[in-house]
Each structure stands twice: as C-alpha cells, then as structure tokens.
C-alpha cells in the first residue's frame, strides 16, 4: 500500500511565508528553510502575544511544527553600531 503524500502547510519565518511538509523539524532544519546557519543565527519560536521559545545553542532540539507556526531568527554575531 502506498504511503500518502505529506500535505504542505505554511509557516512564517522572519515575516516570510514558507511551505513545508514536516510536522517535526529541528531548530537547525528550520533555519535551513531560510538559508541560514546555526553558526550565525538562532531560532526563536513565537507563541501567542508574549510567549517566546529561544533555541539559542540548541539547533538539534526537535520542534513540533503546525500550520501557522511563527519563528524569527536572531543573529549571534556582533551587532553593528551606527
């Protein structure tokens, strides 16, 4: 019996929409969706109005991803001062 194809669904990273099919991904894999590396940025999951889950230093942490999940990336390098 053939395995059913996984349905794609939308998530948001840094304000951009991306289509994925996996329901569980590591923080590092989610960074790869936007072409970023855990060497230079880390992932923060946004849950609701005020709750944030930081994955700084934890790129191998598995995250349960659902349609509409929102994330931002944060640079780990020095911030330029203007």
Beta strands, then each sheet from edge to edge (+ up, - down):
strand 1: 9-13
strand 2: 16-20
strand 3: 24-26
strand 4: 41-47
strand 5: 51-54
strand 6: 62-64
strand 7: 70-75
sheet 1: 2+ 1- 7- 4+ 5-
sheet 2: 3+ 6-
end
